[in-house]
Amino acid sequence: MMEQTKILKKKAIQIRKTALQMIYNAKSGHTGGSLSCVEILVALFYGVMKMDPKNPKLPDRDRFVMSKGHSVESYYAVLADLGFFPVSDLESYCQFGSYLTGHPTTKVPGVEVNTGALGHGLAVGVGMAIAAKIDSAGYKVYVLMGDGELDEGSVWEAAQIAAHYGLDNLVGIVDRNKLQISGRTEEILRLENLEQKWTAFGWRVIHVDGHDIEKLINTFKGLPVERGKPHLVIAHTIKGRGVSFIENNKDWHHKVPNDEEFRMAMMELDEKLKELDAHE
Amino acid sequence: MSEKSKMASRQMVAQALMELAREDETIVVVTSDARGSAAITEFFESFPERAIEVGIAEQSAIGIAAGLSLCGKKSFVLGPACFYSARAFEQVKNDVAYTGANVKIIGVSGGVSYGPLGSTHHSLHDIAAFRAIPNIDVILPCDANQAYAVVKYVVNRERPAYIRIGRNPIPFVHDQPCFEIAKGYVLRNGSDVTIIACGEIVWHALKACEILSKEGIEVTLIDMPSVKPIDEEIIINSARNTGKVVTVEEHSVHGGLGEAVSAILGKNFPVPIEILGIPDEFPVTGRQEEVFSHYGLDSVGIATRVQAFLRRLTHGR
């Protein structure tokens, strides 16, 4: 295993532990979706995006929009780990008066836009990508969406506009974990065929294993593969990934682990860390 | 103040944007298939790279404008007030106001400007809606001069704003462009009653004052373009002088200028207040002036209702 890949795999487990710790402490959060997008976040923030945690407003930074704002715990955990703000502040997550609210806001260094209401992020990302084109700036815009979020009509509005403007500096990512709060996405409101839909909307679609950090990094770094088109990366994931009894279970959309569940989850994640070390 | 010369506010808004865009490369406009209604066709021709057409997609127009502003642009979104204050409301609340993106929304054809097209095309709730959101100014210029001044003023104010203008050519109330945030403008001085009005109905209130003056009633008329933040001092001082206040607006009687004024006076200097606006119903079909006349919001209607209000105060109901 490449050294960097191994470091990032461990990083992903540590981010999961931090996210679960935050949810457990706060007795509030979105466990399933936070765990499903960890590798996507780790790939982007540690392996792809240009940014400076000491200068969050660096003009030419790549932009990240967390359109599935409920997956905030892993997002905050990543930003804190990178040094955008002190890791110890995570203890205040969702506590009275904390700047670390239960959905992302720009009070948090590194967060570009307040999200939480689904279907908003892509349009904001389109605006950012148009601004980059106007300024002939080199930065890219990444928008992470949930798959259930694609039920929102506003996503498709923004998708049409992105294609119309040929925004090849815009990357949409779908965390395709196939579950939303009430059940399976295909039962709540059929989404497939997603590739055909986005392709018909004028996007270039790429599938990737959303838990394979190396593949994710290589995919993102290879974009755009087609000039003049926005790109959609469908990242195939498992909701609740990393903790066996949380995985692929809709009830964990925003369920909070009790003492025993928390202990078991942390134990399982620690085991995984040990396994990675054993491969050395 | 000539009744003969009229101009639509959108013409002067467009002119102000053209002037600003020539000097400032960060000015961008976003619209949703409304370049004609917003009078920005010339802007699209002059600055094509800074004129963003999103199609009939008001939600995206606001989101995109937020994205542009977060990347250093000064974004102006122009389109029908009815759609931006309702369909795109969540984007205004979250992407613009909550995020703090420096977006200015210019709602054109506001109030009942679209007249007989019906309530889908009316925005009689926009003041109430946007007043209830933190971190966004709510401004209703009363004529083309003031509309021009508003655009020139807010461009240097780094926070979101909603600016509502009408559609039709209207008389000038102000001889010169004049606007400051949170400032009311005294158009007439009188000691019998205060009228506070905002937006393009101010002209009708002004004419009502002339009618009332002939009846021996002298009015202090305040033009209040900045509904939020509002000029509290001028409201309280005028209420102290006259002891009675009437508000006039092209808006529902709920949640608009009238309730903003009432809240201030209720707290600081309670006096009798009459709120004149569109009652709690979807309005009758008709052109703007017919609707005004029907609800007693034209000059004669306002004058009549002010007199009735004063009579009630003197003689009881």
Interface residues (C-beta under 8 A of the other chain):
Chain A: P59 R63 T105 T106 E112 V113 N114 T115 G116 A117 H120 L122 A123 V124 G125 V126 G127 M128 A129 I130 A131 A132 I134 D135 S154 E157 A158 Q160 I161 H164
Chain B: V28 E49 R50 I52 V54 G55 A57 Q59 S60 I62 G63 I64 A65 A66 G67 L68 S69 L70 C71 G72 K73 S75 E90 Q91 N94 D95 Y98 T99 G100 A101
